[in-house]
Amino acid sequence: MVRSHKKIRLISSVSLMLDLDLYLRVHREIESLGLPKVWSVMLVNHLENHDDALDEAERILKRLHQGEHLVRILGWTYFSGHRFAVYEEVLMPRFDTETLIESVMLKPGDVVVDWCTGTGCVGISLALRQEAQVFLLDKFDMPCQNAKANVVNHGLGHRVQVIQSDCFEPWPFDGVDVIVANPPYIDCHDACLQDLVNDPLSALIAENHGLSFYERFLNVGGQYLRSGGQMCLEIGFNQAADVLQLAKDCGWSDRKVLKDLGGRDRVVVMRKGRL
């Protein structure tokens, strides 16, 4: 994760094409609104590629003051040091999810499945790190279209394939090395949902107190992995104990929890096989 943030800071350090006053204004406005610092970098990079930077800055800053999310305004974001298109009604990538990338141990030629792929940022980032064959799967059409666009943008059509599929139906693959997923995991009554209005509920909410997708992955995932295959799942900060217990009950070995940069439980990693 540190590497990707360094890349973003480097982009910021070479953003010298804007008028200095406008550059400083963008940073002041973002800071005054209490918004993430990386948004300043994103907005500056956007403005450098715009014919009328001043008018565009006025338009975007006005929308930010009205409470709109910068990723929804721009239609793209950074993730794991790379730029990804983000369509409407598709989950916006979070930096915390980069912990999922760091959790995966890949070898050249591995076959990876990224369930609930959304923009495709997780699977594509893995493909950019290693010469792996990657399948991006999502139930809904819009995320699949979004993921396809990002595959093309990163020139990975020869190694990355998008498949529209429901993880609660039979899985359209077999004998893979790694399964990764950032599934919906929020309970429908969780108060945090009121702060997530910029994302589709279908990408956030799961039944059974947010655990239904984990139950599915852990109960059937071993059937689709090769011996010693790895399962890596993003979790909510308070779900580690429940997911670890599910993994133990389903016979997964080498179970462990990884924390994000904020020190919160973020990913559960395990391997196929019984203790």
C-alpha positions, 0 to 999 in steps of 0.5 A: 500500500505504501508503494501506491501512495508514493506513486500518487505523491510523485504524480502530485510533485510533477503537477506543474502545468497549472497556474500556481494560484489555481493549484494552491486554491485547489489544495486550500479548498480541499483542505478547508472541506476536510476532504482526503488529501489525495483528492487534491492530487486527483483534481489537479491531474484532472485540471491539467488535462482540461482546456479551461482549467479555471472554469472546470475547477469552479464547477467541480469545487462548487459540487464538492461544497454541495457534498458530492463525491469527487470520484462520482464527479470525475468518474475515476480514481486511483487504486494500488497506484493505478487509475481506474474508471468508476461507473455510476452504480458501481462501488467506489474503490477504497484505499483500505481494499489495497490490503487485499492486494497485499494479502495475495501470494502469486506466482507466474501462471497462477489462475485468479478469480476476483468475485464481486469485482465491481470496477475490476480494480482488485483483479486488474491490480493483481494482473499488473503485478504478476503474469497471472490469468485473471477472471473478474466476476460480478452478478450485475451488468454495470460492474461488468461493463466497468470492469471490461473498460478497465481491462481495456484501459490497462491493456490486459485483454489477453490475460484478464476476462470478465464474466457476469455470474452470481456467486450464489449459483454454480461457479463457472470455473474450476481448479484455480489457484487464488480466489479474492473477494470484496463482497457486500458485508454490511448488515442492513440495519448498520448505521454506517449506511447513512454515510455510504450514500454514494455507493449502490446498496447491492454492493454493500448489504449482505444478509445474516448480519453481513455474513451471507457471502462469507458463508457461501465462499467458505462453504463451496470455495474449496471445491474450486481451488487447487490443493493449497489454493488461497482464499482472500476475503475483505471483511468489516472491521468487526467481523474477523472473529465470525469469519475465522470461525466460519473458516475453521468450521468449513475446514480451511487451514492457515487462517489469519487476519491482516490489518489495514493501514489504520490498524483495523482488521481488513482481510482474512486469508486462508488455504484449502485443506483441513488441519 
